[in-house]
Amino acid sequence: MLIDSHCHLDYYVEAEIDDVVARAKAAGVQRMVTIGTRYAQAETVKALTDRFPDTVWGTVGIHPHNVAEHPLPSVADLVALADHPRIIGIGEAGLDYFYDKAPRETQHEGFRLHIRAAQASGLPLCIHARQADDDILAILREERDAGGPFDFLLHCFSSGRDLAEKSVEMGAYVSFSGILTFPKSPEIREIARDLPEDRILVETDAPYLAPVPMRGKRCEPAYTAHTAKVLAEVRGVDMARIEAVTTENFHRLFRKAAG
C-alpha cells in the first residue's frame, strides 16, 4: 500500500473527484491527505474526508501565498478548526520567497501561527518551503525554543541539503513528490538517498508536478507510485520496502490517522 501524503482533491472539478480517488486506489494508493490552503476552505476539506471516510484524511491551514488575503485567525481558532475526526494535521503553511505572493513579514506571522497551532493541538505541521531555507530553519528553532517541540513534515521537498538534515535533527519528516523524478533534480535524489529511512514519505501535490513518465499530464494521487519507484531506485531497495517504510512513517507522524 502507498499513501499520498499531500494532494489537493478540491482542486479538481467536482464531477471527477470520485474517479480520481478510484484511479488512485486501483494504482495501489489506498489512502491520501487532501490539504488545506485557505481558512475558509476547511469545511470543503472536511466534507471530502466525510465523503471518503476509508480513504481520505485532511489538514487545515493557510498557504503562504494566501496569508495576506484576510486577517489571520488566532491560534485557538485554528486549533478549533482542526477538531474533526479525519483532520490529521495543520497546514500547509510556511514561506515562499520564489513567488512572494504575500509580504514576507505576513508570511512569517502566518508560519509562526501554524507552528503554535501544531504545538497546541499535538497535530503535525505540513510545511511549504521554497527558496526560504534559512528563514524556515530560524523560525522553526525560535518557536521550538519558545514553545516546545512539535512534529512537522517538509512537503514536496525541493530545498537544500542543509534544511533537510537540520530539520531531521529536530525530528522532521521529508516528503518527496514528482520533482524527485525530474531529470534536473539530481541533488534532490541525492538527498532522498541519504536521509534516514524512518524519515521519508511520498506524495504527489496533485494536481501539480506530475512525475516522469507522466510529465505534461495533470497529476493525480494515482501517480504516487511513480515517485515511490524512483525513491526505491535511488535508495537501492525494492518497491515493497518503500511501500512499507513510507506507510509506517506516515502513521508514526500522523498519529491520529493510525488511531
PASEBA-1860 file (N, C-alpha, C; in nm, 3 decimals):
! residues 259
1> MLIDSHCH> 0.083/-0.120/0.000/0.000/0.000/0.000/0.086/0.125/0.000 ~ 0.043/0.226/-0.075/0.106/0.357/-0.072/0.007/0.460/-0.019 ~ 0.061/0.565/0.042/-0.020/0.677/0.088/0.033/0.804/0.023 ~ -0.056/0.876/-0.042/-0.022/1.008/-0.096/-0.038/1.106/0.020 ~ 0.074/1.151/0.074/0.069/1.232/0.196/0.033/1.378/0.171 ~ 0.013/1.415/0.043/-0.019/1.556/0.015/-0.077/1.569/-0.125 ~ -0.206/1.600/-0.132/-0.272/1.630/-0.259/-0.381/1.732/-0.232 ~ -0.445/1.776/-0.340/-0.548/1.879/-0.330/-0.671/1.833/-0.408
9> LDYYVEAE> -0.752/1.749/-0.346/-0.867/1.694/-0.417/-0.968/1.802/-0.456 ~ -0.976/1.908/-0.378/-1.075/2.011/-0.408/-1.034/2.098/-0.526 ~ -0.915/2.076/-0.581/-0.872/2.149/-0.700/-0.920/2.084/-0.829 ~ -0.982/1.966/-0.818/-1.039/1.901/-0.934/-1.185/1.945/-0.952 ~ -1.236/1.927/-1.072/-1.378/1.951/-1.097/-1.458/1.852/-1.012 ~ -1.561/1.902/-0.949/-1.639/1.821/-0.855/-1.681/1.687/-0.916 ~ -1.724/1.690/-1.040/-1.778/1.569/-1.102/-1.674/1.460/-1.123 ~ -1.545/1.494/-1.117/-1.442/1.394/-1.145/-1.373/1.343/-1.020
17> IDDVVARA> -1.405/1.396/-0.903/-1.332/1.359/-0.782/-1.347/1.210/-0.752 ~ -1.467/1.156/-0.768/-1.487/1.013/-0.743/-1.393/0.929/-0.830 ~ -1.379/0.966/-0.956/-1.293/0.890/-1.047/-1.145/0.907/-1.011 ~ -1.106/1.026/-0.969/-0.967/1.049/-0.926/-0.932/0.958/-0.809 ~ -1.022/0.950/-0.712/-0.998/0.863/-0.596/-0.997/0.716/-0.639 ~ -1.089/0.678/-0.724/-1.095/0.539/-0.770/-0.968/0.499/-0.845 ~ -0.917/0.589/-0.930/-0.794/0.557/-1.004/-0.675/0.543/-0.909 ~ -0.673/0.623/-0.804/-0.565/0.610/-0.706/-0.569/0.473/-0.639
25> KAAGVQRM> -0.685/0.432/-0.597/-0.696/0.303/-0.530/-0.660/0.188/-0.623 ~ -0.699/0.201/-0.750/-0.664/0.098/-0.848/-0.514/0.089/-0.870 ~ -0.443/0.201/-0.848/-0.297/0.204/-0.864/-0.223/0.167/-0.736 ~ -0.296/0.128/-0.632/-0.232/0.088/-0.507/-0.215/0.200/-0.407 ~ -0.267/0.318/-0.438/-0.262/0.430/-0.344/-0.392/0.428/-0.265 ~ -0.389/0.361/-0.152/-0.512/0.332/-0.080/-0.558/0.445/0.012 ~ -0.468/0.537/0.043/-0.502/0.649/0.130/-0.438/0.776/0.075 ~ -0.497/0.890/0.110/-0.442/1.019/0.067/-0.484/1.127/0.165
33> VTIGTRYA> -0.408/1.236/0.166/-0.438/1.351/0.251/-0.464/1.470/0.161 ~ -0.584/1.528/0.172/-0.616/1.649/0.097/-0.589/1.769/0.187 ~ -0.518/1.866/0.134/-0.451/1.968/0.214/-0.525/2.101/0.211 ~ -0.535/2.164/0.327/-0.594/2.296/0.336/-0.496/2.405/0.295 ~ -0.547/2.505/0.222/-0.463/2.617/0.181/-0.525/2.752/0.216 ~ -0.652/2.753/0.255/-0.721/2.874/0.298/-0.808/2.841/0.419 ~ -0.823/2.938/0.507/-0.904/2.918/0.628/-1.048/2.884/0.589 ~ -1.104/2.956/0.492/-1.243/2.935/0.454/-1.264/2.803/0.382
41> QAETVKAL> -1.156/2.739/0.342/-1.164/2.613/0.267/-1.183/2.493/0.359 ~ -1.168/2.513/0.488/-1.164/2.400/0.581/-1.289/2.313/0.573 ~ -1.405/2.373/0.557/-1.527/2.293/0.551/-1.531/2.207/0.426 ~ -1.474/2.255/0.317/-1.466/2.175/0.196/-1.375/2.054/0.218 ~ -1.261/2.076/0.284/-1.170/1.965/0.316/-1.240/1.863/0.404 ~ -1.308/1.911/0.507/-1.378/1.819/0.597/-1.484/1.740/0.523 ~ -1.556/1.804/0.433/-1.660/1.735/0.356/-1.600/1.625/0.270 ~ -1.483/1.648/0.213/-1.417/1.545/0.134/-1.376/1.425/0.220
49> TDRFPDTV> -1.329/1.452/0.340/-1.292/1.340/0.427/-1.416/1.262/0.471 ~ -1.526/1.330/0.489/-1.651/1.262/0.523/-1.704/1.181/0.405 ~ -1.681/1.231/0.287/-1.729/1.164/0.165/-1.653/1.036/0.137 ~ -1.524/1.033/0.174/-1.440/0.914/0.152/-1.378/0.872/0.286 ~ -1.461/0.825/0.379/-1.411/0.803/0.516/-1.308/0.692/0.530 ~ -1.296/0.606/0.431/-1.197/0.498/0.438/-1.072/0.529/0.357 ~ -1.068/0.647/0.295/-0.961/0.675/0.200/-0.893/0.809/0.224 ~ -0.969/0.912/0.258/-0.918/1.050/0.258/-0.912/1.107/0.398
57> WGTVGIHP> -0.795/1.160/0.432/-0.779/1.245/0.551/-0.757/1.388/0.503 ~ -0.752/1.482/0.599/-0.732/1.621/0.560/-0.649/1.698/0.660 ~ -0.611/1.820/0.620/-0.545/1.915/0.709/-0.616/2.050/0.693 ~ -0.592/2.139/0.788/-0.647/2.275/0.778/-0.534/2.374/0.800 ~ -0.535/2.479/0.717/-0.431/2.579/0.730/-0.437/2.680/0.618 ~ -0.338/2.771/0.617/-0.334/2.880/0.520/-0.197/2.880/0.453 ~ -0.198/2.859/0.324/-0.076/2.856/0.243/-0.009/2.994/0.247 ~ 0.125/2.999/0.242/0.192/3.130/0.243/0.148/3.222/0.129
65> HNVAEHPL> 0.104/3.166/0.017/0.051/3.251/-0.090/-0.073/3.329/-0.045 ~ -0.147/3.272/0.050/-0.280/3.323/0.082/-0.290/3.395/0.217 ~ -0.178/3.407/0.290/-0.187/3.458/0.427/-0.226/3.604/0.436 ~ -0.213/3.680/0.328/-0.247/3.822/0.332/-0.388/3.850/0.279 ~ -0.461/3.748/0.241/-0.593/3.769/0.182/-0.694/3.817/0.284 ~ -0.682/3.768/0.407/-0.776/3.802/0.514/-0.697/3.811/0.644 ~ -0.752/3.873/0.748/-0.685/3.872/0.877/-0.660/3.729/0.925 ~ -0.546/3.705/0.982/-0.513/3.570/1.028/-0.598/3.534/1.150
73> PSVADLVA> -0.637/3.408/1.162/-0.711/3.366/1.281/-0.618/3.359/1.402 ~ -0.677/3.338/1.518/-0.598/3.314/1.637/-0.552/3.168/1.639 ~ -0.455/3.139/1.723/-0.412/3.000/1.742/-0.530/2.915/1.787 ~ -0.607/2.967/1.882/-0.722/2.891/1.934/-0.823/2.862/1.825 ~ -0.847/2.959/1.736/-0.942/2.936/1.628/-0.892/2.830/1.530 ~ -0.763/2.832/1.501/-0.707/2.732/1.409/-0.710/2.593/1.471 ~ -0.680/2.586/1.599/-0.688/2.456/1.668/-0.832/2.405/1.667 ~ -0.928/2.492/1.693/-1.068/2.451/1.692/-1.111/2.404/1.554
81> LADHPRII> -1.058/2.466/1.451/-1.091/2.428/1.314/-1.045/2.285/1.284 ~ -0.940/2.242/1.350/-0.885/2.108/1.328/-0.956/2.000/1.408 ~ -1.057/2.038/1.487/-1.128/1.943/1.571/-1.232/1.867/1.489 ~ -1.184/1.768/1.418/-1.266/1.685/1.330/-1.199/1.549/1.323 ~ -1.275/1.439/1.323/-1.214/1.305/1.330/-1.111/1.275/1.223 ~ -1.125/1.333/1.103/-1.033/1.298/0.994/-0.942/1.413/0.953 ~ -0.938/1.517/1.035/-0.837/1.620/1.017/-0.716/1.580/1.100 ~ -0.605/1.551/1.032/-0.491/1.488/1.100/-0.367/1.577/1.105
89> GIGEAGLD> -0.377/1.700/1.052/-0.260/1.786/1.053/-0.298/1.932/1.038 ~ -0.199/2.016/1.059/-0.210/2.161/1.043/-0.130/2.201/0.918 ~ -0.186/2.290/0.837/-0.115/2.339/0.720/-0.189/2.309/0.591 ~ -0.133/2.345/0.476/0.009/2.370/0.470/0.040/2.517/0.498 ~ 0.154/2.538/0.558/0.199/2.672/0.595/0.350/2.677/0.578 ~ 0.402/2.798/0.571/0.547/2.810/0.558/0.585/2.941/0.493 ~ 0.691/2.935/0.413/0.743/3.054/0.346/0.771/3.023/0.200 ~ 0.736/3.117/0.113/0.764/3.103/-0.030/0.820/3.235/-0.080
97> YFYDKAPR> 0.952/3.238/-0.100/1.019/3.358/-0.149/1.038/3.353/-0.301 ~ 0.993/3.246/-0.364/1.003/3.237/-0.509/0.894/3.321/-0.574 ~ 0.770/3.301/-0.530/0.659/3.379/-0.585/0.632/3.506/-0.505 ~ 0.660/3.503/-0.373/0.640/3.622/-0.289/0.500/3.682/-0.308 ~ 0.399/3.596/-0.303/0.263/3.644/-0.324/0.206/3.718/-0.202 ~ 0.272/3.705/-0.089/0.233/3.779/0.030/0.357/3.844/0.088 ~ 0.344/3.959/0.158/0.461/4.021/0.219/0.532/3.923/0.312 ~ 0.663/3.927/0.310/0.739/3.830/0.389/0.708/3.841/0.538
105> ETQHEGFR> 0.686/3.960/0.587/0.651/3.976/0.728/0.521/3.903/0.761 ~ 0.423/3.911/0.670/0.296/3.841/0.690/0.315/3.691/0.678 ~ 0.401/3.647/0.585/0.432/3.504/0.576/0.492/3.454/0.707 ~ 0.583/3.530/0.764/0.644/3.490/0.891/0.538/3.478/1.000 ~ 0.450/3.577/1.006/0.344/3.575/1.108/0.256/3.452/1.091 ~ 0.219/3.424/0.966/0.136/3.307/0.941/0.206/3.176/0.975 ~ 0.333/3.168/0.941/0.410/3.047/0.971/0.417/3.024/1.122 ~ 0.445/3.128/1.197/0.452/3.114/1.343/0.315/3.075/1.401
113> LHIRAAQA> 0.208/3.132/1.347/0.074/3.095/1.391/0.052/2.945/1.377 ~ 0.088/2.891/1.263/0.065/2.748/1.238/0.154/2.660/1.326 ~ 0.276/2.702/1.349/0.362/2.627/1.440/0.299/2.621/1.579 ~ 0.249/2.733/1.625/0.188/2.737/1.759/0.060/2.655/1.764 ~ -0.014/2.651/1.654/-0.132/2.565/1.649/-0.093/2.418/1.653 ~ 0.017/2.384/1.586/0.066/2.246/1.592/0.109/2.211/1.735 ~ 0.178/2.302/1.800/0.217/2.279/1.939/0.096/2.261/2.029 ~ -0.006/2.345/2.010/-0.123/2.343/2.097/-0.211/2.221/2.072
121> SGLPLCIH> -0.219/2.178/1.946/-0.309/2.068/1.910/-0.245/1.932/1.920 ~ -0.112/1.928/1.911/-0.043/1.799/1.904/-0.046/1.738/1.765 ~ -0.100/1.810/1.667/-0.103/1.760/1.529/0.023/1.805/1.455 ~ 0.070/1.724/1.361/0.190/1.763/1.286/0.162/1.878/1.190 ~ 0.265/1.954/1.162/0.257/2.068/1.071/0.314/2.031/0.935 ~ 0.239/2.058/0.829/0.286/2.038/0.692/0.344/2.169/0.642 ~ 0.474/2.168/0.607/0.546/2.291/0.575/0.575/2.302/0.426 ~ 0.541/2.419/0.373/0.577/2.459/0.238/0.700/2.547/0.247
129> ARQADDDI> 0.808/2.506/0.183/0.934/2.583/0.188/0.987/2.599/0.046 ~ 0.998/2.724/0.002/1.053/2.747/-0.131/1.143/2.870/-0.129 ~ 1.271/2.845/-0.153/1.374/2.949/-0.156/1.373/3.033/-0.029 ~ 1.350/2.968/0.084/1.345/3.039/0.213/1.408/2.954/0.322 ~ 1.508/2.874/0.285/1.561/2.774/0.377/1.610/2.835/0.509 ~ 1.687/2.941/0.502/1.745/2.997/0.623/1.638/3.049/0.718 ~ 1.539/3.118/0.663/1.433/3.172/0.749/1.343/3.061/0.803 ~ 1.318/2.958/0.722/1.242/2.843/0.773/1.311/2.784/0.894
137> LAILREER> 1.441/2.757/0.882/1.516/2.699/0.993/1.517/2.790/1.115 ~ 1.538/2.919/1.093/1.544/3.012/1.205/1.411/3.016/1.281 ~ 1.302/3.022/1.209/1.171/3.028/1.275/1.139/2.896/1.344 ~ 1.170/2.785/1.280/1.149/2.655/1.346/1.223/2.649/1.480 ~ 1.347/2.692/1.481/1.426/2.686/1.603/1.373/2.781/1.709 ~ 1.339/2.904/1.667/1.289/3.002/1.763/1.158/2.955/1.827 ~ 1.067/2.904/1.747/0.938/2.860/1.801/0.952/2.733/1.883 ~ 1.044/2.649/1.845/1.069/2.527/1.923/1.127/2.564/2.059
145> DAGGPFDF> 1.221/2.658/2.061/1.280/2.701/2.188/1.177/2.769/2.277 ~ 1.086/2.843/2.216/0.989/2.919/2.293/0.872/2.835/2.341 ~ 0.825/2.745/2.255/0.701/2.674/2.286/0.711/2.523/2.297 ~ 0.829/2.469/2.275/0.846/2.325/2.286/0.845/2.256/2.151 ~ 0.884/2.129/2.149/0.894/2.054/2.023/0.757/2.030/1.961 ~ 0.758/2.006/1.833/0.636/1.974/1.758/0.677/1.891/1.639 ~ 0.582/1.812/1.590/0.608/1.728/1.473/0.586/1.809/1.346 ~ 0.671/1.787/1.246/0.649/1.856/1.120/0.705/1.778/1.002
153> LLHCFSSG> 0.650/1.814/0.885/0.684/1.749/0.759/0.722/1.856/0.658 ~ 0.838/1.841/0.597/0.875/1.926/0.483/0.815/1.862/0.359 ~ 0.709/1.922/0.308/0.637/1.860/0.197/0.698/1.900/0.063 ~ 0.680/1.812/-0.036/0.723/1.838/-0.175/0.867/1.891/-0.175 ~ 0.957/1.816/-0.118/1.089/1.871/-0.088/1.164/1.908/-0.216 ~ 1.207/2.035/-0.220/1.286/2.084/-0.333/1.391/2.184/-0.285 ~ 1.426/2.176/-0.157/1.518/2.272/-0.096/1.657/2.213/-0.084 ~ 1.741/2.277/-0.005/1.879/2.233/0.008/1.900/2.127/0.113
161> RDLAEKSV> 2.017/2.062/0.104/2.051/1.955/0.198/2.052/2.005/0.342 ~ 2.097/2.126/0.364/2.107/2.178/0.499/1.970/2.182/0.567 ~ 1.868/2.229/0.495/1.735/2.233/0.552/1.685/2.092/0.583 ~ 1.707/1.999/0.493/1.661/1.862/0.517/1.729/1.802/0.639 ~ 1.860/1.809/0.644/1.932/1.741/0.751/1.910/1.807/0.887 ~ 1.909/1.939/0.891/1.889/2.007/1.019/1.745/1.993/1.068 ~ 1.651/1.985/0.975/1.513/1.960/1.015/1.497/1.819/1.071 ~ 1.559/1.721/1.006/1.554/1.584/1.057/1.615/1.576/1.196
169> EMGAYVSF> 1.719/1.653/1.220/1.777/1.657/1.355/1.676/1.706/1.458 ~ 1.581/1.788/1.414/1.474/1.836/1.503/1.355/1.740/1.507 ~ 1.366/1.628/1.437/1.258/1.529/1.438/1.168/1.531/1.318 ~ 1.204/1.608/1.215/1.117/1.624/1.099/1.115/1.501/1.011 ~ 1.011/1.497/0.927/0.999/1.403/0.817/1.009/1.483/0.687 ~ 1.046/1.415/0.579/1.063/1.480/0.450/0.987/1.400/0.345 ~ 0.901/1.470/0.269/0.819/1.404/0.169/0.864/1.443/0.029 ~ 0.871/1.343/-0.058/0.916/1.364/-0.195/0.801/1.349/-0.293
177> SGILTFPK> 0.796/1.442/-0.387/0.692/1.447/-0.490/0.751/1.407/-0.625 ~ 0.676/1.437/-0.731/0.725/1.409/-0.865/0.854/1.480/-0.900 ~ 0.887/1.586/-0.828/1.015/1.655/-0.851/1.132/1.558/-0.842 ~ 1.118/1.458/-0.756/1.225/1.358/-0.740/1.259/1.290/-0.872 ~ 1.162/1.279/-0.961/1.181/1.205/-1.086/1.231/1.292/-1.201 ~ 1.236/1.423/-1.182/1.271/1.513/-1.291/1.419/1.499/-1.328 ~ 1.453/1.503/-1.456/1.594/1.492/-1.496/1.684/1.597/-1.430 ~ 1.629/1.716/-1.405/1.711/1.824/-1.350/1.713/1.825/-1.197
185> SPEIREIA> 1.681/1.712/-1.133/1.677/1.707/-0.986/1.778/1.610/-0.925 ~ 1.902/1.604/-0.973/1.996/1.509/-0.914/2.025/1.537/-0.766 ~ 2.027/1.665/-0.727/2.054/1.698/-0.587/1.943/1.646/-0.496 ~ 1.819/1.656/-0.543/1.706/1.606/-0.463/1.716/1.455/-0.449 ~ 1.754/1.386/-0.555/1.769/1.240/-0.547/1.882/1.203/-0.451 ~ 1.988/1.280/-0.450/2.097/1.251/-0.355/2.052/1.270/-0.211 ~ 1.974/1.373/-0.186/1.921/1.394/-0.051/1.827/1.280/-0.014 ~ 1.740/1.241/-0.107/1.647/1.130/-0.081/1.721/1.000/-0.054
193> RDLPEDRI> 1.833/0.981/-0.120/1.916/0.862/-0.099/1.974/0.859/0.042 ~ 2.011/0.976/0.094/2.092/0.982/0.215/2.013/1.000/0.345 ~ 1.889/1.043/0.337/1.813/1.067/0.460/1.783/0.935/0.531 ~ 1.764/0.941/0.662/1.730/0.818/0.736/1.601/0.755/0.683 ~ 1.600/0.624/0.679/1.485/0.553/0.623/1.356/0.583/0.698 ~ 1.367/0.610/0.827/1.247/0.631/0.907/1.195/0.774/0.902 ~ 1.244/0.854/0.804/1.201/0.994/0.795/1.148/1.032/0.658 ~ 1.125/0.937/0.569/1.087/0.968/0.432/0.941/0.931/0.404
201> LVETDAPY> 0.874/1.016/0.327/0.738/0.992/0.280/0.731/1.023/0.132 ~ 0.617/0.990/0.070/0.594/1.021/-0.070/0.460/1.094/-0.084 ~ 0.450/1.169/-0.193/0.330/1.247/-0.219/0.324/1.281/-0.367 ~ 0.213/1.347/-0.406/0.205/1.399/-0.543/0.199/1.551/-0.549 ~ 0.137/1.615/-0.450/0.098/1.757/-0.461/0.002/1.776/-0.576 ~ -0.069/1.670/-0.613/-0.167/1.675/-0.722/-0.271/1.785/-0.695 ~ -0.310/1.853/-0.803/-0.293/1.822/-0.946/-0.167/1.879/-1.010 ~ -0.065/1.910/-0.930/0.059/1.968/-0.983/0.170/1.863/-0.989
209> LAPVPMRG> 0.274/1.894/-1.065/0.403/1.825/-1.060/0.394/1.676/-1.094 ~ 0.329/1.646/-1.203/0.321/1.506/-1.245/0.461/1.449/-1.263 ~ 0.486/1.330/-1.210/0.620/1.270/-1.219/0.647/1.212/-1.357 ~ 0.774/1.192/-1.388/0.812/1.111/-1.503/0.759/0.969/-1.477 ~ 0.690/0.903/-1.569/0.676/0.933/-1.712/0.546/1.003/-1.749 ~ 0.482/1.071/-1.653/0.353/1.133/-1.676/0.364/1.284/-1.698 ~ 0.485/1.334/-1.718/0.506/1.478/-1.737/0.419/1.530/-1.852 ~ 0.363/1.649/-1.833/0.275/1.706/-1.932/0.129/1.676/-1.908
217> KRCEPAYT> 0.102/1.581/-1.820/-0.035/1.549/-1.783/-0.069/1.612/-1.648 ~ -0.195/1.628/-1.623/-0.237/1.673/-1.491/-0.208/1.563/-1.391 ~ -0.149/1.599/-1.280/-0.110/1.499/-1.180/-0.233/1.450/-1.104 ~ -0.223/1.326/-1.057/-0.328/1.265/-0.975/-0.262/1.183/-0.864 ~ -0.335/1.159/-0.753/-0.279/1.074/-0.647/-0.232/0.937/-0.697 ~ -0.293/0.887/-0.803/-0.251/0.757/-0.858/-0.104/0.756/-0.896 ~ -0.049/0.873/-0.925/0.089/0.880/-0.973/0.191/0.871/-0.860 ~ 0.146/0.860/-0.737/0.238/0.842/-0.624/0.334/0.727/-0.650
225> AHTAKVLA> 0.284/0.624/-0.716/0.366/0.505/-0.740/0.490/0.535/-0.824 ~ 0.482/0.630/-0.915/0.598/0.662/-0.999/0.709/0.726/-0.915 ~ 0.671/0.813/-0.823/0.771/0.874/-0.735/0.829/0.768/-0.641 ~ 0.743/0.682/-0.589/0.791/0.577/-0.498/0.890/0.485/-0.570 ~ 0.867/0.458/-0.697/0.957/0.372/-0.774/1.096/0.435/-0.784 ~ 1.102/0.564/-0.812/1.231/0.632/-0.821/1.297/0.638/-0.684 ~ 1.219/0.662/-0.580/1.274/0.663/-0.444/1.337/0.528/-0.411 ~ 1.272/0.420/-0.450/1.329/0.287/-0.429/1.460/0.271/-0.505
233> EVRGVDMA> 1.464/0.320/-0.628/1.584/0.306/-0.710/1.701/0.382/-0.650 ~ 1.677/0.507/-0.608/1.789/0.587/-0.558/1.839/0.535/-0.422 ~ 1.753/0.468/-0.350/1.793/0.414/-0.220/1.842/0.269/-0.229 ~ 1.831/0.210/-0.347/1.881/0.075/-0.368/1.801/-0.032/-0.297 ~ 1.669/-0.013/-0.289/1.582/-0.112/-0.226/1.469/-0.144/-0.323 ~ 1.391/-0.245/-0.289/1.279/-0.278/-0.377/1.155/-0.195/-0.343 ~ 1.060/-0.200/-0.432/0.939/-0.120/-0.417/0.862/-0.158/-0.290 ~ 0.860/-0.286/-0.259/0.788/-0.331/-0.140/0.844/-0.266/-0.014
241> RIEAVTTE> 0.976/-0.248/-0.012/1.037/-0.184/0.104/0.992/-0.039/0.116 ~ 0.989/0.033/0.005/0.947/0.173/0.008/0.800/0.183/0.048 ~ 0.717/0.094/-0.004/0.576/0.095/0.035/0.562/0.076/0.186 ~ 0.634/-0.020/0.240/0.623/-0.048/0.382/0.677/0.067/0.467 ~ 0.794/0.117/0.430/0.860/0.221/0.510/0.780/0.351/0.509 ~ 0.738/0.394/0.389/0.667/0.521/0.382/0.531/0.514/0.450 ~ 0.466/0.399/0.445/0.338/0.383/0.515/0.359/0.385/0.666 ~ 0.460/0.314/0.713/0.490/0.315/0.857/0.527/0.454/0.905
249> NFHRLFRK> 0.609/0.524/0.827/0.649/0.660/0.865/0.529/0.753/0.869 ~ 0.441/0.739/0.771/0.320/0.822/0.768/0.242/0.807/0.897 ~ 0.219/0.685/0.938/0.137/0.662/1.057/0.209/0.702/1.186 ~ 0.342/0.698/1.183/0.415/0.746/1.302/0.403/0.897/1.314 ~ 0.408/0.967/1.201/0.395/1.112/1.203/0.251/1.155/1.227 ~ 0.162/1.101/1.148/0.020/1.139/1.159/-0.051/1.038/1.252 ~ -0.024/1.051/1.378/-0.072/0.952/1.475/-0.224/0.942/1.479 ~ -0.291/1.051/1.452/-0.438/1.049/1.452/-0.491/0.957/1.343
257> AAG> -0.420/0.947/1.231/-0.460/0.856/1.124/-0.441/0.712/1.166 ~ -0.336/0.685/1.243/-0.310/0.549/1.288/-0.418/0.501/1.384 ~ -0.480/0.594/1.457/-0.581/0.558/1.554/-0.712/0.520/1.489
END
